[in-house]
Amino acid sequence: MADRPVIASRSVPEAAPLPGRGAGPAGALEAFENRRAPVLSASAGPRYLGFVTGGTTPAALLGDWTTAVWDQNPVSGSTGPGRRWNARRSAGSVSCSGCPSSTTAPSSAAPPCPNLAGLAVAREWLGERSGVSPAECGRRHSVPSACCPRRHSSVPKALSVLGLGRRSLTRLPTLPGREAVDPRALARILDGNGEPCVVVANAGTVNTGDFDDLRALAALRERYGFWLHVDRAFGAFASLVPSHAALVDGLEEADSLCVDLHKWLNVPYGSAVQFTRRPDPRGPFALARDDDLAGAQR
């Protein structure tokens, strides 16, 4: 892998017709090695600098295999010790429940999870301000959302998927020479906005790794009553390093936050978790009503 080109020089082979008989595991692996592997990107190598794929360690890969072998449905069980550990380690002292991302982290090439999940919970909160449950009744009102300009591309994608709309996104001014939102400018915007809204903060921006002042934003939340969602995909684990923990001071005040595990934890790409203060059984992640489940059991 260390000597292999990052971008393969071979072109993708033409699709072969579906064989009439299966080749078995060994034959399938041989076909993959000969036809597909040579055209894959060497993303696990030392010279790959695209995106933040991390570098899966042998122990993390073993964990991935173990997860696949046990083949559990994470939605049907209670919050496990691993998720509780993650909440303590990456979410600070915030009292929260976890919602695993079943697809990938908030990347531009994949569904916008887990920011999608966090904003879905925020949408339910927004709907309650207007007297309606979007999870139960659908979207009926136009709801504004606020975000700093250097937000991840998954945020407008999530707004689109959730029916809030990309145009509901308000770009916020940043501090001079930085990507962090200007709390005073945000206060001025909120002064002129009488509707409930969501503020998306960053703990580690994509381009420069900048952190918003979460303590200042939490203070504004107490004043204006918005929903505070923190995108911690990049900077989640700064809280584990004493010399950098101050970067996420105030995180415990967040209403929801997301964490990527395939970055600094070097687990297989992609893995992400969303946390929220709101364990709502009738919210956006409700699978069925109790009477529906009883009927299914009968």
DANORZI-V376258 format. One record per residue. N is the residue number from 1. RES is the residue in one small letter. PHI is phi in degrees with one decimal (NA if undefined). D_LAST is the distance of its C-alpha to the last C-alpha in Angstrom with 1 decimal. Layout:
n=N res=RES phi=PHI d_last=D_LAST
n=N res=RES phi=PHI d_last=D_LAST
//
This chain:
n=1 res=m phi=NA d_last=54.4
n=2 res=a phi=-67.2 d_last=57.3
n=3 res=d phi=-101.2 d_last=59.6
n=4 res=r phi=-82.3 d_last=57.2
n=5 res=p phi=-60.8 d_last=57.6
n=6 res=v phi=-63.2 d_last=55.0
n=7 res=i phi=-104.3 d_last=54.8
n=8 res=a phi=-64.5 d_last=54.9
n=9 res=s phi=-83.0 d_last=57.9
n=10 res=r phi=-83.1 d_last=56.1
n=11 res=s phi=-85.8 d_last=54.4
n=12 res=v phi=-65.8 d_last=50.8
n=13 res=p phi=-68.4 d_last=50.9
n=14 res=e phi=-64.1 d_last=49.9
n=15 res=a phi=-65.3 d_last=46.5
n=16 res=a phi=-83.6 d_last=46.6
n=17 res=p phi=-64.8 d_last=44.9
n=18 res=l phi=-63.7 d_last=41.6
n=19 res=p phi=-69.2 d_last=42.7
n=20 res=g phi=-73.6 d_last=41.8
n=21 res=r phi=-130.9 d_last=41.1
n=22 res=g phi=-71.0 d_last=39.6
n=23 res=a phi=-94.0 d_last=42.2
n=24 res=g phi=82.4 d_last=40.0
n=25 res=p phi=-58.7 d_last=39.8
n=26 res=a phi=-65.2 d_last=43.5
n=27 res=g phi=-67.1 d_last=44.4
n=28 res=a phi=-64.7 d_last=42.0
n=29 res=l phi=-66.0 d_last=43.6
n=30 res=e phi=-63.8 d_last=47.0
n=31 res=a phi=-63.4 d_last=46.4
n=32 res=f phi=-63.8 d_last=45.1
n=33 res=e phi=-62.2 d_last=48.2
n=34 res=n phi=-84.1 d_last=50.6
n=35 res=r phi=-105.6 d_last=49.2
n=36 res=r phi=-104.1 d_last=47.1
n=37 res=a phi=-57.7 d_last=48.2
n=38 res=p phi=-64.3 d_last=51.9
n=39 res=v phi=-104.9 d_last=50.9
n=40 res=l phi=-81.2 d_last=48.6
n=41 res=s phi=-72.2 d_last=50.0
n=42 res=a phi=-84.6 d_last=51.2
n=43 res=s phi=-69.2 d_last=49.2
n=44 res=a phi=-88.2 d_last=49.0
n=45 res=g phi=-87.6 d_last=52.8
n=46 res=p phi=-76.8 d_last=55.3
n=47 res=r phi=-107.6 d_last=56.8
n=48 res=y phi=-85.7 d_last=53.6
n=49 res=l phi=-120.8 d_last=54.0
n=50 res=g phi=-91.6 d_last=51.4
n=51 res=f phi=60.1 d_last=48.6
n=52 res=v phi=-127.3 d_last=47.4
n=53 res=t phi=-78.1 d_last=45.5
n=54 res=g phi=76.1 d_last=46.5
n=55 res=g phi=-142.8 d_last=47.2
n=56 res=t phi=-59.1 d_last=44.4
n=57 res=t phi=-85.4 d_last=45.5
n=58 res=p phi=-55.1 d_last=44.8
n=59 res=a phi=-65.3 d_last=42.7
n=60 res=a phi=-67.1 d_last=40.6
n=61 res=l phi=-65.6 d_last=40.1
n=62 res=l phi=-61.4 d_last=39.0
n=63 res=g phi=-62.4 d_last=36.4
n=64 res=d phi=-65.5 d_last=35.2
n=65 res=w phi=-62.8 d_last=35.0
n=66 res=t phi=-61.3 d_last=33.1
n=67 res=t phi=-60.1 d_last=30.6
n=68 res=a phi=-67.5 d_last=30.1
n=69 res=v phi=-65.8 d_last=29.8
n=70 res=w phi=-72.0 d_last=27.1
n=71 res=d phi=53.2 d_last=25.2
n=72 res=q phi=-85.3 d_last=23.1
n=73 res=n phi=-95.4 d_last=21.1
n=74 res=p phi=-69.2 d_last=23.1
n=75 res=v phi=-77.1 d_last=20.9
n=76 res=s phi=-86.2 d_last=17.9
n=77 res=g phi=-102.7 d_last=20.2
n=78 res=s phi=-82.1 d_last=22.5
n=79 res=t phi=-62.6 d_last=26.1
n=80 res=g phi=-84.3 d_last=27.8
n=81 res=p phi=-64.2 d_last=31.4
n=82 res=g phi=-64.1 d_last=32.8
n=83 res=r phi=-70.5 d_last=31.8
n=84 res=r phi=-65.3 d_last=33.1
n=85 res=w phi=-62.8 d_last=36.3
n=86 res=n phi=-61.1 d_last=36.6
n=87 res=a phi=-62.5 d_last=36.2
n=88 res=r phi=-68.2 d_last=39.0
n=89 res=r phi=-78.7 d_last=41.3
n=90 res=s phi=-105.3 d_last=41.0
n=91 res=a phi=-104.9 d_last=39.9
n=92 res=g phi=67.9 d_last=42.4
n=93 res=s phi=-95.3 d_last=41.6
n=94 res=v phi=-64.5 d_last=39.3
n=95 res=s phi=-84.1 d_last=36.1
n=96 res=c phi=-150.9 d_last=33.4
n=97 res=s phi=-118.8 d_last=30.1
n=98 res=g phi=-104.3 d_last=29.9
n=99 res=c phi=-125.1 d_last=28.3
n=100 res=p phi=-70.7 d_last=29.1
n=101 res=s phi=-85.2 d_last=30.5
n=102 res=s phi=-85.9 d_last=28.7
n=103 res=t phi=-112.7 d_last=31.7
n=104 res=t phi=-143.8 d_last=35.1
n=105 res=a phi=-74.6 d_last=37.4
n=106 res=p phi=-73.5 d_last=39.2
n=107 res=s phi=-107.9 d_last=41.5
n=108 res=s phi=-76.6 d_last=43.1
n=109 res=a phi=-106.8 d_last=41.8
n=110 res=a phi=-147.0 d_last=38.1
n=111 res=p phi=-54.6 d_last=35.4
n=112 res=p phi=-77.7 d_last=36.6
n=113 res=c phi=-105.1 d_last=34.4
n=114 res=p phi=-94.1 d_last=34.3
n=115 res=n phi=-56.6 d_last=36.7
n=116 res=l phi=-58.0 d_last=34.2
n=117 res=a phi=-65.8 d_last=31.5
n=118 res=g phi=-63.4 d_last=34.0
n=119 res=l phi=-74.0 d_last=35.2
n=120 res=a phi=-66.4 d_last=31.7
n=121 res=v phi=-65.6 d_last=31.3
n=122 res=a phi=-62.9 d_last=34.8
n=123 res=r phi=-62.1 d_last=34.0
n=124 res=e phi=-63.2 d_last=31.3
n=125 res=w phi=-63.0 d_last=34.1
n=126 res=l phi=-62.4 d_last=36.5
n=127 res=g phi=-62.7 d_last=34.2
n=128 res=e phi=-62.1 d_last=33.9
n=129 res=r phi=-63.7 d_last=37.7
n=130 res=s phi=-103.7 d_last=37.5
n=131 res=g phi=80.3 d_last=34.7
n=132 res=v phi=-142.6 d_last=32.0
n=133 res=s phi=-100.6 d_last=29.1
n=134 res=p phi=-59.6 d_last=29.6
n=135 res=a phi=-65.5 d_last=26.1
n=136 res=e phi=-93.9 d_last=24.7
n=137 res=c phi=-115.5 d_last=27.5
n=138 res=g phi=85.5 d_last=29.6
n=139 res=r phi=-80.4 d_last=33.2
n=140 res=r phi=-125.7 d_last=35.5
n=141 res=h phi=-131.8 d_last=38.5
n=142 res=s phi=-81.2 d_last=41.0
n=143 res=v phi=-121.5 d_last=41.0
n=144 res=p phi=-74.2 d_last=43.8
n=145 res=s phi=-136.0 d_last=43.5
n=146 res=a phi=-118.1 d_last=46.3
n=147 res=c phi=-157.7 d_last=47.1
n=148 res=c phi=-70.8 d_last=50.1
n=149 res=p phi=-67.0 d_last=51.8
n=150 res=r phi=-90.9 d_last=51.3
n=151 res=r phi=-72.9 d_last=47.5
n=152 res=h phi=-69.8 d_last=45.5
n=153 res=s phi=-62.8 d_last=44.7
n=154 res=s phi=-69.8 d_last=41.0
n=155 res=v phi=-66.8 d_last=41.4
n=156 res=p phi=-63.5 d_last=42.5
n=157 res=k phi=-62.4 d_last=39.9
n=158 res=a phi=-63.4 d_last=37.2
n=159 res=l phi=-61.6 d_last=38.6
n=160 res=s phi=-68.8 d_last=38.5
n=161 res=v phi=-63.4 d_last=34.9
n=162 res=l phi=-81.0 d_last=33.7
n=163 res=g phi=83.7 d_last=35.6
n=164 res=l phi=-80.6 d_last=38.2
n=165 res=g phi=91.1 d_last=40.9
n=166 res=r phi=-63.3 d_last=43.6
n=167 res=r phi=-71.7 d_last=46.2
n=168 res=s phi=-78.3 d_last=44.6
n=169 res=l phi=-81.9 d_last=46.0
n=170 res=t phi=-106.2 d_last=49.2
n=171 res=r phi=-80.5 d_last=51.4
n=172 res=l phi=-99.7 d_last=52.9
n=173 res=p phi=-64.2 d_last=56.4
n=174 res=t phi=-109.9 d_last=56.9
n=175 res=l phi=-67.4 d_last=59.4
n=176 res=p phi=-55.8 d_last=62.7
n=177 res=g phi=71.7 d_last=62.6
n=178 res=r phi=-134.1 d_last=59.0
n=179 res=e phi=-104.0 d_last=55.4
n=180 res=a phi=-77.6 d_last=54.2
n=181 res=v phi=-67.1 d_last=53.6
n=182 res=d phi=-85.8 d_last=56.4
n=183 res=p phi=-58.8 d_last=54.9
n=184 res=r phi=-67.2 d_last=57.7
n=185 res=a phi=-65.1 d_last=57.2
n=186 res=l phi=-62.3 d_last=53.5
n=187 res=a phi=-60.9 d_last=54.4
n=188 res=r phi=-64.4 d_last=56.7
n=189 res=i phi=-66.3 d_last=54.0
n=190 res=l phi=-69.1 d_last=51.6
n=191 res=d phi=-61.3 d_last=54.3
n=192 res=g phi=-94.5 d_last=54.4
n=193 res=n phi=-119.5 d_last=50.6
n=194 res=g phi=-89.8 d_last=49.1
n=195 res=e phi=-99.9 d_last=45.5
n=196 res=p phi=-65.9 d_last=42.9
n=197 res=c phi=-150.0 d_last=42.8
n=198 res=v phi=-113.4 d_last=41.8
n=199 res=v phi=-111.6 d_last=44.4
n=200 res=v phi=-100.0 d_last=43.8
n=201 res=a phi=-98.9 d_last=46.0
n=202 res=n phi=-117.2 d_last=47.0
n=203 res=a phi=-118.5 d_last=47.3
n=204 res=g phi=100.1 d_last=49.2
n=205 res=t phi=-74.1 d_last=49.9
n=206 res=v phi=-65.7 d_last=49.8
n=207 res=n phi=-84.6 d_last=53.5
n=208 res=t phi=-125.6 d_last=55.3
n=209 res=g phi=72.3 d_last=52.8
n=210 res=d phi=-76.9 d_last=53.7
n=211 res=f phi=-120.0 d_last=51.8
n=212 res=d phi=-72.7 d_last=51.4
n=213 res=d phi=-78.7 d_last=52.5
n=214 res=l phi=-67.2 d_last=49.0
n=215 res=r phi=-65.2 d_last=50.6
n=216 res=a phi=-66.6 d_last=52.5
n=217 res=l phi=-67.8 d_last=49.5
n=218 res=a phi=-63.9 d_last=47.5
n=219 res=a phi=-65.1 d_last=50.3
n=220 res=l phi=-66.6 d_last=50.3
n=221 res=r phi=-60.4 d_last=46.5
n=222 res=e phi=-65.7 d_last=47.3
n=223 res=r phi=-81.5 d_last=49.9
n=224 res=y phi=-108.2 d_last=48.2
n=225 res=g phi=74.2 d_last=44.5
n=226 res=f phi=-89.5 d_last=43.2
n=227 res=w phi=-91.4 d_last=40.4
n=228 res=l phi=-105.5 d_last=41.9
n=229 res=h phi=-106.1 d_last=40.3
n=230 res=v phi=-115.1 d_last=42.1
n=231 res=d phi=-85.3 d_last=42.2
n=232 res=r phi=-109.5 d_last=43.0
n=233 res=a phi=-55.7 d_last=42.3
n=234 res=f phi=-93.5 d_last=45.9
n=235 res=g phi=-103.7 d_last=47.1
n=236 res=a phi=-56.0 d_last=44.1
n=237 res=f phi=-93.2 d_last=45.7
n=238 res=a phi=-62.7 d_last=49.0
n=239 res=s phi=-65.8 d_last=47.7
n=240 res=l phi=-85.0 d_last=48.0
n=241 res=v phi=-106.9 d_last=51.7
n=242 res=p phi=-52.4 d_last=53.9
n=243 res=s phi=-73.6 d_last=56.5
n=244 res=h phi=-121.2 d_last=54.1
n=245 res=a phi=-61.3 d_last=51.5
n=246 res=a phi=-63.8 d_last=53.4
n=247 res=l phi=-63.6 d_last=52.3
n=248 res=v phi=-111.7 d_last=48.8
n=249 res=d phi=-61.4 d_last=50.0
n=250 res=g phi=97.8 d_last=47.8
n=251 res=l phi=-60.5 d_last=44.7
n=252 res=e phi=-63.0 d_last=42.8
n=253 res=e phi=-88.6 d_last=43.2
n=254 res=a phi=-66.6 d_last=41.2
n=255 res=d phi=-84.3 d_last=38.0
n=256 res=s phi=-155.1 d_last=36.6
n=257 res=l phi=-156.9 d_last=38.1
n=258 res=c phi=-125.8 d_last=37.5
n=259 res=v phi=-135.7 d_last=38.9
n=260 res=d phi=-96.5 d_last=39.6
n=261 res=l phi=-97.6 d_last=39.4
n=262 res=h phi=-85.4 d_last=41.1
n=263 res=k phi=-95.7 d_last=44.4
n=264 res=w phi=-70.4 d_last=45.9
n=265 res=l phi=-85.0 d_last=43.3
n=266 res=n phi=55.7 d_last=43.9
n=267 res=v phi=-94.9 d_last=40.4
n=268 res=p phi=-56.5 d_last=39.5
n=269 res=y phi=-75.3 d_last=39.6
n=270 res=g phi=-113.7 d_last=37.7
n=271 res=s phi=-138.1 d_last=35.7
n=272 res=a phi=-149.9 d_last=35.3
n=273 res=v phi=-136.1 d_last=33.6
n=274 res=q phi=-116.0 d_last=33.4
n=275 res=f phi=-116.5 d_last=33.5
n=276 res=t phi=-145.4 d_last=33.1
n=277 res=r phi=-72.7 d_last=33.8
n=278 res=r phi=-105.6 d_last=30.8
n=279 res=p phi=-83.8 d_last=27.4
n=280 res=d phi=-100.4 d_last=25.7
n=281 res=p phi=-69.3 d_last=21.9
n=282 res=r phi=-109.8 d_last=22.3
n=283 res=g phi=-86.4 d_last=25.1
n=284 res=p phi=-68.4 d_last=25.6
n=285 res=f phi=-106.3 d_last=23.4
n=286 res=a phi=-66.0 d_last=20.2
n=287 res=l phi=-85.6 d_last=17.4
n=288 res=a phi=-165.7 d_last=14.8
n=289 res=r phi=-77.3 d_last=14.5
n=290 res=d phi=-58.1 d_last=12.5
n=291 res=d phi=-68.8 d_last=10.6
n=292 res=d phi=-64.3 d_last=10.0
n=293 res=l phi=-65.3 d_last=8.7
n=294 res=a phi=-61.7 d_last=6.3
n=295 res=g phi=-63.0 d_last=5.1
n=296 res=a phi=-65.2 d_last=5.4
n=297 res=q phi=-67.1 d_last=3.8
n=298 res=r phi=-66.1 d_last=0.0
//
